């Protein structure tokens, strides 16, 4: 009899929990974005990676873990990926320029949308599901596949963007003139050149595959393929809807009345504790009564 009553109590408690609002809406909080460092080891002749920071005394992980490790290892949406100079790094020549670095024959593929990609004084061919911020530093050469929201190419870097770029900025931090080679296979909504003194020129709405900037000749795109009038950088395109993200609240066409009626209406996620307790006690009483009848019949 005691076991029977205990069972009834557990069932009733479960029923009450099931009725509570948002009882099935328990969600694990998203892991914070992390920084992944990768570099080509010229002694091992292979790419290696480390998470959080780069420890020179640590050989790191094989590149396999960039896409196939656990969540603390592999690249996830919003993470930062930094491509470091080779180890050991090539020394600059008499003119201060570094020779082209060995990077093997591996094209790096990242199965995530990166929050930030930074290429730091190295050569790399890389693809991702999209990139929010892309920085290609001087003394670098990069080929990037995946739509980029904001791209920055510095000094003497060379870069090919194979897809669309929303905002493209070519920046000279050493010289007064922009000394970079950049081409884009997709469209470019906004492009600018700049140095330490500020923005030099601005361009808008490049047709797909038309953008090409040469370090010696400047912008090589036919004027019919772009515009020189606009209002600054373009707004970032809206990211594709995610199944786990909350839906956007529709714009309210009518404002709440000043009578306070709106405040009397329960909002989403609000609950009246007394109502739920009353409902729970009612269910509990009904189940106990049913249990007692069942016991009597059994006797």
C-alpha positions, 0 to 999 in steps of 0.5 A: 500500500505504501509503495502504491501511494508513493507511486501515485505521488510521483506520477502526480508530481510528474504531471504537475511539472509537465503542465508548468509553462516552458517545462520542455524548453530547457536548453543548454547555454551556448559555449563561448566563442574560442580562438583556434591557432593554426600554423604550418610546421616546416620541420614536420611538413604539416599543419598543426593547431592549438586552442586558446593560445599558441605554446611554442613548446607544444606540438599541438594537434593534427589538423584533423581536429579542426573539423572532427574534434570535440566542441572544445577543439573543433571550429564552431560558428562564431569562433576565431581562426588565426593562421600564424607564420610558419614555425620556424618563421622565414627571416626577412631579406636585406630589403626587409621582405620575407620570402614566400613560405612553404605551406604544403599542398593542403587547402584548409576547409572549416566546417563552420561560419567563422566570427574572425579569420586572421592571416598573419604573415603567411600563405594559405588557401582556406574555405569556410561556411562564411566569415564575419571579419577577415583580416589579411596582414602584410607579408601574407598571401591568401585565397579565401572561399566563403562569403565575407561580411567585412574584409581588411587587406593590409599593406603588401598582402595579396588576396583572392576572395572567391565569393561575395564580400560585403565591405572590402577595405584596403589599408596602408599602414606602412606606406601612404599608398595602398600596395596590395593585389586583391581580386574578388570572384563575387560581388562587392557592395562597398570598397575603400582604400585608406592610409594613416590619414583616413579614407582615400577613395570609396567605391560601390556595387561591383558586379560579380567577378569585376573587382580587381585592385593592382598594387601598381595601377590601382583599381582595374575594374571597368567603370561600368561595373561599379559606382562611385556614389553611395553612403558608406559601408553596406549593412551586413546581410542577414544571416540565414535563420537557424532552427535553434534561434528564437524567431524574430518578434513581428513589428507591432502595428498598434501601440498599447492603449494608455488605459493599462489593459496591455499590462493586464494581459499575461506576457509570453513566459509569464505564469500565475503561480496560484492557478498552476498550483490549483490545477496541480492539486486538483490533478493530485486529488483526482489521481489519489481518489482513483487510486483509493477506489482501485485499492478497495476493488482489489480488496 
